[in-house]
Amino acid sequence: MLQSFITLFKILNLQILMLSALLFFIGYAIAPTAYYRKIKWLTAYPFFMIKLIDYYFKQNWSPLMIFMVILF
């Protein structure tokens, strides 16, 4: 099992992995500012998804069921 993880990490391109981690943390740091200042181009997609979820999930579905529907 450990050998399969080592093989997987050897296959991954370290530069792309580090870039994706950096972009994730930049987005994580910018998100509260974008929300409170209402920067429209940064918050358009999340608010669109919230509207879709509210429209389609008016029933009392469990959070696990909603997660499964969104995932698939």
Secondary structure, DSSP 8 states (H G I E B T S, - for coil): -HHHHHHHHHHS-HHHHHHHHHHHHHHHHHHHHHHHTT-HHHHHHHHHHHHHHHHH--S---HHHHHHHHH-
